[in-house]
Amino acid sequence: MLQIRRSQDRGITRLGWLDSRHTFSFGDYHDLAQMGFGPLRVINEDRVEPGQGFGSHGHRDMEILTCVLDGALEHRDSLGTGSVIRPGDVQRMSAGTGVLHSEHNASKSEPVHFLQIWIVPEALGIEPSYEQKRFSAHERAGALRLLASRGGRDGSLRVHQDVDLYGAVLQPGESLTHSLRAGRRAWLQVTRGALQSGSQRLQAGDGAATIEEKLPLSAAGETVEFLLFDLA
């Protein structure tokens, strides 16, 4: 059975240039009942106005994944990395012993919409590193495409934690099943459309936790895009 975290129940941060929704406690939003799910600590859905963004700031001992849904996000960091993240791209930054970075909307006319995900690493004090890969809609069509994993297998990004992150796009009439190994759990996060799992329907922005051994997933009458975290 799914334990659903509805989109409208998430924490909210609104500034003049930022609209952010927090699945788990973050910043000024604090809820002892929503402190993460296993090593999954943050899922923020951010919308940033044209030409605006987050100035240089620091992180330590965190695996940070960024997935752009619409628009373009410009990234700069103290590792010397500079890139623009677009829809289909996934960026991984391992903060480790410490890194400074900034993120800005790369457009002067269009907003950028993205997810930022924080995962607690399995070891502290690792060497900071950066990685970015593209996973096309074709790769994710009708199947769970591995986006990130502990060893970076199957062309995925490498994260320093026992987490498998999948992405999928299902058209109406398409379905799939994900089976959890013993002792594991899953978190679903819908990014577009509507997802059906058993009798439960999830809309864009909804998340859900489960420990069910088999997880049936299908498009609920419209194209759906979602992430699935398979966690120790």
N, C-alpha and C positions, 0 to 999 in steps of 0.2 A: 504493500500500500504506500502511496506517495504522501509525504508530508509537504504540503504546498505552501510556498511563500509567494503570495500574490504581489503583483507589480505595485498596486496602490498602497500596500502596507510597508513598502520600503522607506528608509530614511531619505530625506530630501535636503540638498544644499542648493540654494539659489543665490547667485550673485548677478551683477549686471551683465557679465559675459559668460556665465557658466550655469547650466542646469544639470545637476548630478543626482542620481538615484542610487542609494546604498542598500544592497541586499543584506549586508552584515554591518555591524557597528563600525563607524569610520568618522574621523574628525569630531565635529560637534554632535554627531548623532551617536548616542550610546544606549544600547539595549542589552542587558545581561543575557537575555534569551536568544540574542542574535550575534554571537561572537565568532561565527565561522562554522565550518563543517569539516571536522578532521583537520588536515593541513591546509584546507582551502580557507583563507582568511578574509579576502576582500573580493567582491564583484561590484564594481562601480560602473554604471551606465552614464556616460558623460556626453553632453552636447555643449560645444564651445563655439562662440560667435566668431565671425570672420576676423582674421588678424589678431585674435586674442589667444591667451593660453597661460600655462603654468611656467613662471620664471624658474631660474636655476634653484634646485633644492636637492637635499641629500636623502639617500636611503642606505640601510645596512641590513645584511642578513635576511634578504627576502628575494624570492623568485617573482619577477614582475612580467606578466604577459599582457600585450596590448593587441586588440583586434579591432580594426576600423570597419564600421558598417556602412557609413556614407561619408564622402568628402576625403580630405587628406590631412594627415597629422605629421608635422615636422618634429623630428627628435634630434637633440644634441646632448652629448654627455662628456664627462671628464676622461673617458677612455679614448677620446678622439673620434668617436663615431658620430656621423651625421647621416640621416636618412629621412625619407618621406614614406609614411605608411599609408597604404591605400586599401580599399575593400579587397578582401581575399588574402591580404598580408597578415602574418602573425609575427610579432616581435617578442623576443625574450631577453630580459636584462637580469642577470644575476648580480645583485647588489653586493653580496659578500662582505668584505672588509670595509666597503664604503665607496659610493659613487655619487657624483653630482650629475643631474640631467635637467633638461627643460623640454617642454612639449608645447607647441603652438599650432593653431590652425594655419595650414599652409596656404589657405585661400583668403583673399581680401574681400570676397563677395559671397561665398557660400559657407554655411556652418559645417562643422565636422561632428560626427556621431560615432562614438567608439566605446568599447568595454575595456576597463583595466582590471586585471585579475592579479591578486597577490597570493602566493603559495609559500607557506613556511618551509624553509629548506630542511633537509635531514641532518645537515651539519652546519655549524657556524664558522665564520671566518674564512670562507673559501675565496679564491681569487675572483674579482669581478670580471664579468664577460658579457658579451652581447651577441645576439644572433637574430636574423630575420629571414623568413621564408614565405613564399607565396603558395597558397592552396586554392586553386581555381574552383569555381562552382561546379565545373565538370568533374573534378576529382571527388567532390563531396556529394555528387548527385546519386541519390538512392542508396547510399551506403555511409557507414561511419568511417571517416578518414582520420587516421591518427595525426594529430597536429603537434603534440608534445608528449614526451615520455622520459623516464629516468635515463635510459641509455641512448635516446635519440634514434630509436629503431625506425625502420621503414621510411626513412627520409624525414622524420619528424624533428622538431626542435628538442634540444636536450634540456631537461629540468633536473635540479638536484633534489628530487623527492620521488617517492614511489607513487606517482600519479600518471595515469594515461588520460590525456585530453583528446576527445574526438569532436569533429564537426560534421554535420550532415545537412543536406537539402533534400526534402521529400516533396514530391508533387502529389496532388490529390489522387488517391487510389494506391499510393505507394506505402509500404510499411517495412519494418525490420524489427528484429529482436536482439537485445544485448543481454548476454549472460554474465553474471557476476561470479567470480571465483569465491570459494569459501573465505570468509573473514573480510570481504571487501564490501564497499558501499558506493553509491553513486549520487551525483548531483546533476540535475538537468537545468539548463538555462535556455529559455526560448528567446531568440533575437528578432525573429520576424514570423508573422503568421500565427497559426494555431496548431498545437500538437495534441494528439490523443494517446493516452496510455491507459489501457483498460477502460474503466468508467470515468476517468479523470481527463479533463480538457485544460490545457495550459495555453495562455495567450502570450503574446510578445511582452517581455519584461518579467513574466512569471518564472520562478525557480521551484525546484522540488527535490527533496531528499528521499532516498529509498535504500533498503537493504534486501529487496526482493531478488531472488536468484535469477529470474528471467524477467526482462523489462520489455514489454511489447510497445512499439512506437509507430505511429502513423500520422500522416497529414490529416488534419481535421477539416476537410472541405476546402482547403486553400494551401498554397505553397507554404511550407514551413522551413525555417532555418533554426538550428539549435546547436548547443554545445552539450557534451556529456563528459563529466569528470568521473573516472573510475578510480577510486581512492582506497588505499590501505586502511 
